[in-house]
């Protein structure tokens, strides 16, 4: 749960709506992804699937499947061909902001136990950098 200092910033923080759309699982976490012999064997529970911003799948995937591991997220993004730094002159800010926006808007709480200590975090930009900066 976010402190009031951060929740008060949500409306002004959210990234602009993206026109990009794809099939989104919307609940892609470790209980729904099956791996056999180091290869993807299957994905189940498509009940929440929708046509939407592909960034919507990242929070559950990153925090739920990859346990917040940035090396695993980076490997996924690289294998997928997902642009991270090129969107903002190499800084990755747009990636972090869009990913954080989907974290905030997600139907479920994708952070779970991955929430970092928030004592020194005063803005959602800071939190996005902590969580999503690669």
N, C-alpha and C positions, 0 to 999 in steps of 0.2 A: 504494500500500500504506500502510495506517495504522500509525503507531507503536504499540508495545505499550501505552503510556499510554492511548491511545484505544480500542484493541481490548478492553482489560480492562473498559471501561465499557459495552460493547454490550448485554449482557443486562439491565442495569438501565435503560438508556436507551430501548430500543425502545418505541414508542407502543403503547398497547393495541390489540388486534386490532379492526378495524372490521367492522361487520356489512354495510357498503355493498359491493355487488357489481355488476360490469358486465363486458361483454366487454372483455378486455384483450389487446392485441396482444402485449405482453411483450418486444418487441425493436424498438421503434419508434425508429429512428434514420435519419440522412440517406440511407443506402443503400437504405432500404425505402420512402421517401416520395418521390413524384414530383410535381413542380409544373410546370405549363405556363401561361404567360401570367398569372403571379402567382396562380394558383388550384390547389388540390389536384387532381391528375389521377389519382392512384392510390396505393395502399399494397399492397406485396407481402410475401411470406414470413410467412404466418400460422401457421407450424408450431409456434410456441411459445405460441399464443393460449390463453387460459384465462378462466374466469369468476372474477374476483378483485377485490381492492381497486383502484379506478381509479388510485390514487396510484402503483401499480407501474409504469405507463407513463411517469410524469413523469421519472425520472432519465435514461433513454435518450433521451427526447425533448429534454430540456433540454440535456444535455451532448453528446449525439451529433448531434442534428439542429440545435439552435439554437446549438451551440458555446459554451454557458454564457452566452448573451446574456440578461440579465434583461429588457431591453425586449421581446425576442421572446417570452420566456416570459410576460410580463405581457399582451402582446397576445393570445397563445393563450388564457390563462386567462380574460381578459375576454370574448373572442369565444365561448368555451365556456360562459361563465356560471359559472365555477368559483369558489366562495367562498374567499377567502384570509384576509381580516382579520376577518370577522364571526364566525368560529368561536370567537374568544377575546377578545371585547370590543374588536376592532379591532387587536389586537397582532399577529396572524398567527402566533403561536407554535405553535398546533396545526398549521397548514399546514406550517411549517418542520420541525416534529418528525415529522409523518407522511411528508413528502417525504424527510427524512433517513433515517427508518426504512426506507423502500423502497429508498433508495440503498444502505444497508447490507445489506439482504436480497436484493438483485437477483441473479439467476442469473449475470449477466455483470458485469464491472466497468464501470459506466456512467461513472465519472469519467475514465477514460483519462488524457489529458494535461491535464484540467481541475482536477486537484488543486492547491489553493492551497498556498503555503508554510505548513508546519505548526509551525515553530519556536516560535511564541508561542501556539499553540492547545493548551489543556490539558484541554478538555472537549468532548464530542460536541455539547453545546448551542452552544458557541462555533462549532464547525465548521458546524453546521446554520444558524446565523445568517449566517455568511460565504457559504455556498453558496445558501441558499434564501430569505433575507430579501429581500422585494421593496420 
